[in-house]
């Protein structure tokens, strides 16, 4: 399997992360569209994802308080 196949297989997971509000996924997807990595190059889509990333609430995975972060609320795991 080459990198293109890997990215194509990973794309649905990345899109789901974007739906959940993960700003890192938004930025990565923007970069992928900007560069045409695993997707057809599309500068307009890239800028949409970069804008989403800029507007997403910040989060800290090391912070145990998920109450102020929507992404963390949706993805919190009880331990």
Biopython code that builds the backbone (N, CA, C, O; Angstrom):
import numpy as np
from Bio.PDB.StructureBuilder import StructureBuilder

atoms = [
    (1, "UNK", "N", (0.852, -1.173, 0.000)),
    (1, "UNK", "CA", (0.000, 0.000, 0.000)),
    (1, "UNK", "C", (0.902, 1.242, 0.000)),
    (1, "UNK", "O", (1.844, 1.330, 0.788)),
    (2, "UNK", "N", (0.612, 2.187, -0.875)),
    (2, "UNK", "CA", (1.403, 3.412, -0.940)),
    (2, "UNK", "C", (0.738, 4.523, -0.114)),
    (2, "UNK", "O", (-0.342, 4.329, 0.445)),
    (3, "UNK", "N", (1.383, 5.663, -0.046)),
    (3, "UNK", "CA", (0.877, 6.763, 0.787)),
    (3, "UNK", "C", (-0.466, 7.275, 0.289)),
    (3, "UNK", "O", (-1.322, 7.646, 1.091)),
    (4, "UNK", "N", (-0.660, 7.299, -1.025)),
    (4, "UNK", "CA", (-1.939, 7.756, -1.572)),
    (4, "UNK", "C", (-3.072, 6.839, -1.136)),
    (4, "UNK", "O", (-4.139, 7.318, -0.752)),
    (5, "UNK", "N", (-2.855, 5.527, -1.189)),
    (5, "UNK", "CA", (-3.866, 4.573, -0.740)),
    (5, "UNK", "C", (-4.139, 4.736, 0.752)),
    (5, "UNK", "O", (-5.287, 4.678, 1.195)),
    (6, "UNK", "N", (-3.085, 4.939, 1.511)),
    (6, "UNK", "CA", (-3.230, 5.118, 2.954)),
    (6, "UNK", "C", (-4.078, 6.346, 3.255)),
    (6, "UNK", "O", (-4.987, 6.286, 4.084)),
    (7, "UNK", "N", (-3.787, 7.456, 2.588)),
    (7, "UNK", "CA", (-4.548, 8.685, 2.817)),
    (7, "UNK", "C", (-5.993, 8.534, 2.376)),
    (7, "UNK", "O", (-6.898, 9.031, 3.047)),
    (8, "UNK", "N", (-6.225, 7.853, 1.253)),
    (8, "UNK", "CA", (-7.597, 7.629, 0.801)),
    (8, "UNK", "C", (-8.377, 6.793, 1.805)),
    (8, "UNK", "O", (-9.560, 7.045, 2.033)),
    (9, "UNK", "N", (-7.729, 5.801, 2.407)),
    (9, "UNK", "CA", (-8.387, 4.976, 3.423)),
    (9, "UNK", "C", (-8.638, 5.755, 4.705)),
    (9, "UNK", "O", (-9.596, 5.480, 5.426)),
    (10, "UNK", "N", (-7.784, 6.719, 4.985)),
    (10, "UNK", "CA", (-7.874, 7.488, 6.220)),
    (10, "UNK", "C", (-8.830, 8.671, 6.097)),
    (10, "UNK", "O", (-9.289, 9.201, 7.108)),
    (11, "UNK", "N", (-9.134, 9.088, 4.875)),
    (11, "UNK", "CA", (-9.946, 10.267, 4.638)),
    (11, "UNK", "C", (-11.296, 10.232, 5.361)),
    (11, "UNK", "O", (-11.667, 11.243, 5.957)),
    (12, "UNK", "N", (-12.055, 9.125, 5.343)),
    (12, "UNK", "CA", (-13.332, 9.117, 6.060)),
    (12, "UNK", "C", (-13.172, 9.387, 7.564)),
    (12, "UNK", "O", (-14.003, 10.069, 8.163)),
    (13, "UNK", "N", (-12.119, 8.858, 8.162)),
    (13, "UNK", "CA", (-11.868, 9.095, 9.583)),
    (13, "UNK", "C", (-11.533, 10.559, 9.816)),
    (13, "UNK", "O", (-12.013, 11.163, 10.776)),
    (14, "UNK", "N", (-10.730, 11.119, 8.964)),
    (14, "UNK", "CA", (-10.358, 12.530, 9.084)),
    (14, "UNK", "C", (-11.587, 13.425, 8.944)),
    (14, "UNK", "O", (-11.741, 14.384, 9.699)),
    (15, "UNK", "N", (-12.463, 13.121, 7.984)),
    (15, "UNK", "CA", (-13.690, 13.897, 7.810)),
    (15, "UNK", "C", (-14.591, 13.786, 9.037)),
    (15, "UNK", "O", (-15.233, 14.762, 9.425)),
    (16, "UNK", "N", (-14.643, 12.620, 9.640)),
    (16, "UNK", "CA", (-15.441, 12.440, 10.868)),
    (16, "UNK", "C", (-14.870, 13.302, 11.992)),
    (16, "UNK", "O", (-15.622, 13.922, 12.744)),
    (17, "UNK", "N", (-13.558, 13.341, 12.106)),
    (17, "UNK", "CA", (-12.912, 14.184, 13.123)),
    (17, "UNK", "C", (-13.235, 15.661, 12.890)),
    (17, "UNK", "O", (-13.436, 16.411, 13.845)),
    (18, "UNK", "N", (-13.284, 16.075, 11.632)),
    (18, "UNK", "CA", (-13.662, 17.453, 11.316)),
    (18, "UNK", "C", (-15.091, 17.711, 11.778)),
    (18, "UNK", "O", (-15.372, 18.745, 12.383)),
    (19, "UNK", "N", (-15.997, 16.769, 11.494)),
    (19, "UNK", "CA", (-17.389, 16.901, 11.934)),
    (19, "UNK", "C", (-17.489, 17.031, 13.448)),
    (19, "UNK", "O", (-18.346, 17.756, 13.954)),
    (20, "UNK", "N", (-16.625, 16.339, 14.168)),
    (20, "UNK", "CA", (-16.632, 16.392, 15.629)),
    (20, "UNK", "C", (-15.995, 17.668, 16.170)),
    (20, "UNK", "O", (-16.057, 17.933, 17.371)),
    (21, "UNK", "N", (-15.384, 18.459, 15.288)),
    (21, "UNK", "CA", (-14.817, 19.726, 15.713)),
    (21, "UNK", "C", (-13.343, 19.699, 16.037)),
    (21, "UNK", "O", (-12.845, 20.611, 16.697)),
    (22, "UNK", "N", (-12.633, 18.683, 15.595)),
    (22, "UNK", "CA", (-11.204, 18.578, 15.880)),
    (22, "UNK", "C", (-10.428, 19.568, 15.001)),
    (22, "UNK", "O", (-10.333, 19.367, 13.790)),
    (23, "UNK", "N", (-9.872, 20.636, 15.594)),
    (23, "UNK", "CA", (-9.172, 21.636, 14.790)),
    (23, "UNK", "C", (-7.910, 21.099, 14.111)),
    (23, "UNK", "O", (-7.550, 21.576, 13.035)),
    (24, "UNK", "N", (-7.241, 20.136, 14.702)),
    (24, "UNK", "CA", (-6.054, 19.553, 14.055)),
    (24, "UNK", "C", (-6.444, 18.857, 12.751)),
    (24, "UNK", "O", (-5.734, 18.957, 11.751)),
    (25, "UNK", "N", (-7.574, 18.154, 12.770)),
    (25, "UNK", "CA", (-8.057, 17.482, 11.567)),
    (25, "UNK", "C", (-8.439, 18.516, 10.501)),
    (25, "UNK", "O", (-8.213, 18.296, 9.311)),
    (26, "UNK", "N", (-9.013, 19.636, 10.928)),
    (26, "UNK", "CA", (-9.388, 20.702, 9.988)),
    (26, "UNK", "C", (-8.148, 21.247, 9.279)),
    (26, "UNK", "O", (-8.141, 21.415, 8.059)),
    (27, "UNK", "N", (-7.115, 21.516, 10.050)),
    (27, "UNK", "CA", (-5.887, 22.046, 9.476)),
    (27, "UNK", "C", (-5.210, 21.046, 8.557)),
    (27, "UNK", "O", (-4.706, 21.413, 7.495)),
    (28, "UNK", "N", (-5.196, 19.782, 8.962)),
    (28, "UNK", "CA", (-4.576, 18.747, 8.127)),
    (28, "UNK", "C", (-5.334, 18.585, 6.822)),
    (28, "UNK", "O", (-4.729, 18.475, 5.755)),
    (29, "UNK", "N", (-6.651, 18.571, 6.905)),
    (29, "UNK", "CA", (-7.445, 18.432, 5.688)),
    (29, "UNK", "C", (-7.256, 19.651, 4.786)),
    (29, "UNK", "O", (-7.194, 19.509, 3.565)),
    (30, "UNK", "N", (-7.165, 20.827, 5.364)),
    (30, "UNK", "CA", (-6.880, 22.021, 4.574)),
    (30, "UNK", "C", (-5.558, 21.903, 3.844)),
    (30, "UNK", "O", (-5.453, 22.248, 2.667)),
    (31, "UNK", "N", (-4.558, 21.416, 4.544)),
    (31, "UNK", "CA", (-3.241, 21.238, 3.929)),
    (31, "UNK", "C", (-3.303, 20.199, 2.803)),
    (31, "UNK", "O", (-2.694, 20.376, 1.748)),
    (32, "UNK", "N", (-4.042, 19.121, 3.042)),
    (32, "UNK", "CA", (-4.161, 18.082, 2.022)),
    (32, "UNK", "C", (-4.807, 18.643, 0.755)),
    (32, "UNK", "O", (-4.349, 18.362, -0.352)),
    (33, "UNK", "N", (-5.877, 19.440, 0.917)),
    (33, "UNK", "CA", (-6.513, 20.043, -0.249)),
    (33, "UNK", "C", (-5.605, 21.074, -0.912)),
    (33, "UNK", "O", (-5.565, 21.167, -2.139)),
    (34, "UNK", "N", (-4.892, 21.834, -0.126)),
    (34, "UNK", "CA", (-4.001, 22.850, -0.683)),
    (34, "UNK", "C", (-2.897, 22.222, -1.542)),
    (34, "UNK", "O", (-2.546, 22.735, -2.604)),
    (35, "UNK", "N", (-2.367, 21.109, -1.057)),
    (35, "UNK", "CA", (-1.259, 20.457, -1.744)),
    (35, "UNK", "C", (-1.695, 19.352, -2.707)),
    (35, "UNK", "O", (-0.885, 18.865, -3.495)),
    (36, "UNK", "N", (-2.965, 18.954, -2.650)),
    (36, "UNK", "CA", (-3.429, 17.848, -3.483)),
    (36, "UNK", "C", (-2.902, 16.509, -3.012)),
    (36, "UNK", "O", (-2.582, 15.644, -3.827)),
    (37, "UNK", "N", (-2.808, 16.331, -1.697)),
    (37, "UNK", "CA", (-2.291, 15.095, -1.110)),
    (37, "UNK", "C", (-3.470, 14.196, -0.724)),
    (37, "UNK", "O", (-4.174, 14.476, 0.247)),
    (38, "UNK", "N", (-3.683, 13.133, -1.474)),
    (38, "UNK", "CA", (-4.765, 12.199, -1.183)),
    (38, "UNK", "C", (-6.141, 12.675, -1.611)),
    (38, "UNK", "O", (-7.112, 11.924, -1.517)),
    (39, "UNK", "N", (-6.239, 13.910, -2.077)),
    (39, "UNK", "CA", (-7.482, 14.497, -2.576)),
    (39, "UNK", "C", (-7.128, 15.342, -3.798)),
    (39, "UNK", "O", (-5.962, 15.662, -4.028)),
    (40, "UNK", "N", (-8.141, 15.697, -4.571)),
    (40, "UNK", "CA", (-7.896, 16.596, -5.698)),
    (40, "UNK", "C", (-7.568, 17.981, -5.150)),
    (40, "UNK", "O", (-8.253, 18.480, -4.257)),
    (41, "UNK", "N", (-6.530, 18.592, -5.680)),
    (41, "UNK", "CA", (-6.108, 19.908, -5.198)),
    (41, "UNK", "C", (-7.243, 20.906, -5.399)),
    (41, "UNK", "O", (-7.816, 21.009, -6.483)),
    (42, "UNK", "N", (-7.558, 21.649, -4.316)),
    (42, "UNK", "CA", (-8.662, 22.603, -4.350)),
    (42, "UNK", "C", (-8.370, 23.698, -3.336)),
    (42, "UNK", "O", (-8.586, 23.516, -2.138)),
    (43, "UNK", "N", (-7.888, 24.811, -3.805)),
    (43, "UNK", "CA", (-7.500, 25.917, -2.915)),
    (43, "UNK", "C", (-8.699, 26.473, -2.148)),
    (43, "UNK", "O", (-8.565, 26.847, -0.983)),
    (44, "UNK", "N", (-9.871, 26.531, -2.790)),
    (44, "UNK", "CA", (-11.057, 27.051, -2.104)),
    (44, "UNK", "C", (-11.438, 26.163, -0.917)),
    (44, "UNK", "O", (-11.731, 26.667, 0.168)),
    (45, "UNK", "N", (-11.433, 24.844, -1.121)),
    (45, "UNK", "CA", (-11.732, 23.925, -0.015)),
    (45, "UNK", "C", (-10.660, 24.032, 1.062)),
    (45, "UNK", "O", (-10.963, 23.998, 2.255)),
    (46, "UNK", "N", (-9.424, 24.158, 0.642)),
    (46, "UNK", "CA", (-8.329, 24.294, 1.606)),
    (46, "UNK", "C", (-8.575, 25.494, 2.507)),
    (46, "UNK", "O", (-8.446, 25.397, 3.727)),
    (47, "UNK", "N", (-8.926, 26.614, 1.913)),
    (47, "UNK", "CA", (-9.155, 27.824, 2.703)),
    (47, "UNK", "C", (-10.363, 27.678, 3.622)),
    (47, "UNK", "O", (-10.369, 28.226, 4.724)),
    (48, "UNK", "N", (-11.387, 26.943, 3.180)),
    (48, "UNK", "CA", (-12.550, 26.681, 4.043)),
    (48, "UNK", "C", (-12.120, 25.926, 5.303)),
    (48, "UNK", "O", (-12.523, 26.275, 6.413)),
    (49, "UNK", "N", (-11.303, 24.896, 5.121)),
    (49, "UNK", "CA", (-10.861, 24.112, 6.277)),
    (49, "UNK", "C", (-9.910, 24.911, 7.170)),
    (49, "UNK", "O", (-9.949, 24.777, 8.394)),
    (50, "UNK", "N", (-9.058, 25.738, 6.564)),
    (50, "UNK", "CA", (-8.176, 26.587, 7.374)),
    (50, "UNK", "C", (-8.997, 27.586, 8.184)),
    (50, "UNK", "O", (-8.665, 27.875, 9.334)),
    (51, "UNK", "N", (-10.067, 28.114, 7.592)),
    (51, "UNK", "CA", (-10.944, 29.051, 8.308)),
    (51, "UNK", "C", (-11.658, 28.335, 9.455)),
    (51, "UNK", "O", (-11.782, 28.881, 10.551)),
    (52, "UNK", "N", (-12.121, 27.122, 9.200)),
    (52, "UNK", "CA", (-12.752, 26.331, 10.267)),
    (52, "UNK", "C", (-11.769, 26.125, 11.419)),
    (52, "UNK", "O", (-12.132, 26.253, 12.588)),
    (53, "UNK", "N", (-10.518, 25.804, 11.072)),
    (53, "UNK", "CA", (-9.496, 25.577, 12.092)),
    (53, "UNK", "C", (-9.278, 26.840, 12.914)),
    (53, "UNK", "O", (-9.181, 26.775, 14.140)),
    (54, "UNK", "N", (-9.199, 27.997, 12.242)),
    (54, "UNK", "CA", (-8.984, 29.265, 12.958)),
    (54, "UNK", "C", (-10.125, 29.576, 13.906)),
    (54, "UNK", "O", (-9.902, 30.148, 14.973)),
    (55, "UNK", "N", (-11.348, 29.209, 13.536)),
    (55, "UNK", "CA", (-12.526, 29.535, 14.340)),
    (55, "UNK", "C", (-12.887, 28.470, 15.375)),
    (55, "UNK", "O", (-13.772, 28.685, 16.203)),
    (56, "UNK", "N", (-12.217, 27.343, 15.330)),
    (56, "UNK", "CA", (-12.514, 26.260, 16.280)),
    (56, "UNK", "C", (-12.016, 26.646, 17.670)),
    (56, "UNK", "O", (-10.980, 27.296, 17.802)),
    (57, "UNK", "N", (-12.751, 26.248, 18.704)),
    (57, "UNK", "CA", (-12.288, 26.541, 20.065)),
    (57, "UNK", "C", (-10.993, 25.785, 20.354)),
    (57, "UNK", "O", (-10.827, 24.644, 19.924)),
    (58, "UNK", "N", (-10.083, 26.420, 21.078)),
    (58, "UNK", "CA", (-8.834, 25.738, 21.421)),
    (58, "UNK", "C", (-9.091, 24.589, 22.376)),
    (58, "UNK", "O", (-10.085, 24.584, 23.102)),
    (59, "UNK", "N", (-8.215, 23.639, 22.373)),
    (59, "UNK", "CA", (-8.329, 22.547, 23.330)),
    (59, "UNK", "C", (-6.955, 22.065, 23.715)),
    (59, "UNK", "O", (-5.978, 22.222, 22.982)),
    (60, "UNK", "N", (-6.914, 21.469, 24.897)),
    (60, "UNK", "CA", (-5.664, 20.938, 25.437)),
    (60, "UNK", "C", (-5.941, 19.507, 25.860)),
    (60, "UNK", "O", (-6.692, 19.269, 26.806)),
    (61, "UNK", "N", (-5.346, 18.567, 25.173)),
    (61, "UNK", "CA", (-5.597, 17.163, 25.493)),
    (61, "UNK", "C", (-5.125, 16.794, 26.889)),
    (61, "UNK", "O", (-5.567, 15.787, 27.441)),
    (62, "UNK", "N", (-4.237, 17.588, 27.470)),
    (62, "UNK", "CA", (-3.739, 17.298, 28.809)),
    (62, "UNK", "C", (-4.673, 17.832, 29.882)),
    (62, "UNK", "O", (-4.522, 17.497, 31.057)),
    (63, "UNK", "N", (-5.638, 18.663, 29.491)),
    (63, "UNK", "CA", (-6.557, 19.273, 30.444)),
    (63, "UNK", "C", (-7.689, 18.293, 30.745)),
    (63, "UNK", "O", (-8.377, 17.843, 29.828)),
    (64, "UNK", "N", (-7.885, 17.965, 32.000)),
    (64, "UNK", "CA", (-8.945, 17.036, 32.391)),
    (64, "UNK", "C", (-10.323, 17.676, 32.362)),
    (64, "UNK", "O", (-11.326, 16.963, 32.355)),
    (65, "UNK", "N", (-10.399, 19.006, 32.344)),
    (65, "UNK", "CA", (-11.677, 19.699, 32.347)),
    (65, "UNK", "C", (-12.193, 19.806, 30.915)),
    (65, "UNK", "O", (-11.706, 20.623, 30.133)),
    (66, "UNK", "N", (-13.180, 18.979, 30.575)),
    (66, "UNK", "CA", (-13.724, 18.986, 29.221)),
    (66, "UNK", "C", (-14.935, 19.903, 29.102)),
    (66, "UNK", "O", (-15.478, 20.051, 28.007)),
    (67, "UNK", "N", (-15.371, 20.519, 30.188)),
    (67, "UNK", "CA", (-16.619, 21.272, 30.182)),
    (67, "UNK", "C", (-16.610, 22.475, 29.253)),
    (67, "UNK", "O", (-17.669, 22.871, 28.764)),
    (68, "UNK", "N", (-15.462, 23.066, 28.994)),
    (68, "UNK", "CA", (-15.415, 24.269, 28.167)),
    (68, "UNK", "C", (-15.030, 23.991, 26.725)),
    (68, "UNK", "O", (-14.893, 24.924, 25.934)),
    (69, "UNK", "N", (-14.855, 22.745, 26.375)),
    (69, "UNK", "CA", (-14.406, 22.431, 25.023)),
    (69, "UNK", "C", (-15.345, 21.450, 24.346)),
    (69, "UNK", "O", (-15.413, 20.288, 24.745)),
    (70, "UNK", "N", (-16.089, 21.906, 23.304)),
    (70, "UNK", "CA", (-17.050, 21.022, 22.641)),
    (70, "UNK", "C", (-16.428, 19.766, 22.049)),
    (70, "UNK", "O", (-17.011, 18.687, 22.140)),
    (71, "UNK", "N", (-15.239, 19.894, 21.439)),
    (71, "UNK", "CA", (-14.604, 18.715, 20.859)),
    (71, "UNK", "C", (-14.287, 17.696, 21.940)),
    (71, "UNK", "O", (-14.519, 16.500, 21.764)),
    (72, "UNK", "N", (-13.754, 18.173, 23.060)),
    (72, "UNK", "CA", (-13.419, 17.268, 24.154)),
    (72, "UNK", "C", (-14.672, 16.660, 24.767)),
    (72, "UNK", "O", (-14.649, 15.501, 25.180)),
    (73, "UNK", "N", (-15.768, 17.416, 24.836)),
    (73, "UNK", "CA", (-17.015, 16.872, 25.369)),
    (73, "UNK", "C", (-17.506, 15.709, 24.521)),
    (73, "UNK", "O", (-17.984, 14.710, 25.060)),
    (74, "UNK", "N", (-17.397, 15.824, 23.219)),
    (74, "UNK", "CA", (-17.873, 14.772, 22.320)),
    (74, "UNK", "C", (-16.957, 13.559, 22.335)),
    (74, "UNK", "O", (-17.402, 12.448, 22.047)),
    (75, "UNK", "N", (-15.682, 13.753, 22.665)),
    (75, "UNK", "CA", (-14.700, 12.696, 22.539)),
    (75, "UNK", "C", (-14.101, 12.240, 23.858)),
    (75, "UNK", "O", (-13.158, 11.449, 23.878)),
    (76, "UNK", "N", (-14.643, 12.735, 24.947)),
    (76, "UNK", "CA", (-14.101, 12.373, 26.266)),
    (76, "UNK", "C", (-14.306, 10.880, 26.521)),
    (76, "UNK", "O", (-15.345, 10.316, 26.178)),
    (77, "UNK", "N", (-13.332, 10.274, 27.108)),
    (77, "UNK", "CA", (-13.384, 8.850, 27.437)),
    (77, "UNK", "C", (-13.233, 8.710, 28.947)),
    (77, "UNK", "O", (-12.314, 9.267, 29.548)),
    (78, "UNK", "N", (-14.134, 7.970, 29.539)),
    (78, "UNK", "CA", (-14.046, 7.720, 30.974)),
    (78, "UNK", "C", (-12.922, 6.719, 31.236)),
    (78, "UNK", "O", (-12.818, 5.696, 30.559)),
    (79, "UNK", "N", (-12.089, 7.023, 32.217)),
    (79, "UNK", "CA", (-11.019, 6.100, 32.612)),
    (79, "UNK", "C", (-11.161, 5.701, 34.048)),
    (79, "UNK", "O", (-10.349, 4.928, 34.556)),
]
sb = StructureBuilder()
sb.init_structure("model")
sb.init_model(0)
sb.init_chain("A")
sb.init_seg("    ")
for serial, (resi, resn, name, xyz) in enumerate(atoms, 1):
    if name == "N":
        sb.init_residue(resn, " ", resi, " ")
    sb.init_atom(name, np.array(xyz, "f"), 0.0, 1.0, " ", f" {name:<3s}", serial, name[0])
structure = sb.get_structure()
